[in-house]
Amino acid sequence: MDARCPECEKVARLDDDITVVKCPHCNFEADYDSYLEIMKDQVINMSFEYIPDRPGI
């Protein structure tokens, strides 16, 4: 299964047992639980940096 690499943002691979995420492009590797935490932190950071494009607000 494919996953998004948190370091280079290219396609990483999730093994069939859903235990390890590996990126062949930048050699990122993490167990699945750690990967989820990393991605969760990135989403939280993106939401704090979001500035809506609404005139008049």
C-alpha positions as CSV (number, residue, x, y, z in Angstrom):
1,M,0.0,0.0,0.0
2,D,1.2,3.5,-0.7
3,A,1.8,6.2,1.9
4,R,3.1,9.8,1.7
5,C,6.6,10.3,3.0
6,P,6.7,12.9,5.7
7,E,10.3,14.0,4.8
8,C,10.4,14.2,1.0
9,E,6.6,14.0,0.3
10,K,7.0,11.4,-2.4
11,V,5.3,8.0,-2.4
12,A,6.5,5.7,0.4
13,R,5.5,2.0,0.9
14,L,3.5,0.6,3.8
15,D,4.3,-3.1,4.2
16,D,1.5,-5.8,3.9
17,D,1.4,-6.3,7.7
18,I,0.8,-2.5,8.2
19,T,3.7,-2.3,10.6
20,V,6.5,-0.3,8.8
21,V,6.5,2.7,6.4
22,K,9.6,3.0,4.2
23,C,10.5,5.6,1.5
24,P,12.7,4.4,-1.3
25,H,13.5,8.0,-2.3
26,C,15.0,9.4,1.0
27,N,15.4,6.2,3.1
28,F,12.8,7.4,5.7
29,E,11.6,4.4,7.8
30,A,9.3,4.3,10.8
31,D,6.9,1.9,12.4
32,Y,3.3,2.6,11.5
33,D,2.3,4.1,14.9
34,S,5.2,6.6,14.8
35,Y,4.3,7.4,11.2
36,L,0.8,8.2,12.2
37,E,2.0,10.6,14.9
38,I,4.4,12.3,12.5
39,M,1.6,12.8,10.0
40,K,-0.8,14.0,12.7
41,D,1.7,16.6,13.8
42,Q,2.1,17.8,10.2
43,V,-1.7,18.2,9.8
44,I,-1.9,20.2,13.0
45,N,0.9,22.5,11.9
46,M,-0.8,23.0,8.5
47,S,-4.1,23.9,10.1
48,F,-2.4,26.5,12.3
49,E,-0.6,28.0,9.3
50,Y,-3.8,28.2,7.2
51,I,-4.9,31.7,6.3
52,P,-8.3,31.8,4.5
53,D,-8.5,33.9,1.4
54,R,-11.7,35.8,2.3
55,P,-11.8,39.6,1.6
56,G,-13.3,41.7,4.3
57,I,-12.4,39.5,7.3
